Amino acid sequence: QVQLVESGGGLVQPGGSLRLSCAASGFSFSSTAMSWYRQVPGKERERVAYISMGGSIKDYGDSVKGRFTISRDNAKRTVDLQMNSLKPEDTGVYFCYTSWGGGYWGQGTQVTVSS
């Protein structure tokens, strides 16, 4: 059974930082690329970061480049998203995603950037 469990969301002031983590189980994690997406009410879910199976290839959405960093630990089966210089427009629900087996989503974690 595939499971993706996100953690680390919360309320942070503009300019602050948060680190999200996704714990994966039930599939061949080290053989699969992983992504982080975010959902804002009224907008389509957008991909904010991607990391290849070995971690050597990373890609970011234009709105987060230079501020967010994706990383993974294949031994621990985790993929993290370090978010710095957060802005109010980064507010949303953040989801972990794997394309393995047709695609699976985590339950999401809420990030709110507000003063």
C-alpha positions in Angstrom: 0.0 0.0 0.0 1.5 3.3 -1.1 1.6 6.0 1.5 2.9 9.5 1.4 2.7 11.4 4.7 3.6 15.1 4.7 4.6 17.1 7.8 6.1 20.4 8.8 3.4 22.9 7.7 2.2 25.7 9.8 1.9 29.5 10.2 5.0 31.6 9.5 5.6 35.3 9.0 6.6 36.8 5.7 10.4 36.3 5.2 10.4 33.3 7.4 11.3 29.6 6.7 9.6 26.2 6.9 10.8 22.8 6.1 8.3 20.2 4.8 9.0 16.5 4.9 7.3 13.6 3.1 7.7 10.1 4.4 7.1 7.4 1.7 6.3 3.8 1.9 4.8 0.9 -0.1 6.8 1.4 -3.3 10.3 1.5 -4.8 11.2 5.0 -3.5 14.8 5.1 -4.7 13.6 4.2 -8.3 11.1 7.0 -8.6 11.2 10.8 -9.1 9.3 12.8 -6.5 7.6 16.2 -6.6 6.0 18.8 -4.3 2.9 20.6 -5.4 0.8 23.3 -3.9 -2.9 24.1 -4.1 -4.4 27.5 -3.6 -8.2 27.8 -3.4 -9.6 28.7 -6.8 -6.4 27.8 -8.6 -5.0 24.7 -10.2 -2.6 22.6 -8.3 0.9 23.6 -9.4 4.2 21.8 -9.2 6.8 23.8 -7.1 9.7 21.3 -7.1 10.8 18.1 -8.7 13.7 15.8 -7.9 15.0 12.8 -9.9 15.3 9.3 -8.4 19.0 9.8 -7.6 18.6 13.4 -6.6 21.0 14.8 -9.3 18.3 16.6 -11.3 16.1 19.2 -9.6 13.6 21.6 -11.1 11.6 24.4 -9.6 8.6 26.5 -10.5 9.4 30.0 -11.5 7.7 31.5 -8.5 9.9 29.6 -6.0 13.3 29.5 -7.7 16.1 30.7 -5.5 13.9 30.4 -2.4 12.9 26.7 -2.2 15.2 23.7 -2.2 14.1 20.1 -2.6 16.2 17.2 -1.3 15.7 13.5 -0.7 17.2 10.7 1.4 16.7 7.4 -0.2 17.9 5.4 2.8 15.2 7.1 5.0 12.6 7.2 2.2 12.0 10.9 2.7 11.8 14.0 0.4 12.0 17.4 2.0 11.2 20.9 0.8 13.2 23.7 2.5 11.2 27.0 2.0 13.0 30.3 2.7 12.0 33.9 2.3 8.4 32.9 2.4 5.8 35.3 0.9 2.0 35.5 1.5 1.5 34.1 -2.0 3.2 30.9 -0.9 0.2 30.1 1.3 -1.6 26.9 0.3 -1.7 23.2 0.9 1.4 21.4 -0.1 1.3 17.9 -1.4 3.9 15.2 -2.0 3.5 13.3 -5.2 4.9 10.2 -6.9 4.2 9.1 -10.4 4.9 5.5 -9.5 2.0 3.1 -10.2 0.0 5.8 -12.0 0.4 8.4 -9.4 -0.2 8.9 -5.7 -0.7 12.0 -3.5 -0.2 12.6 0.1 -2.9 14.1 2.3 -1.3 17.6 2.2 0.0 20.0 4.8 -1.2 23.6 5.2 1.3 26.4 4.9 0.1 29.9 5.9 2.4 32.9 5.4 0.9 35.9 7.2 1.8 38.6 9.7 
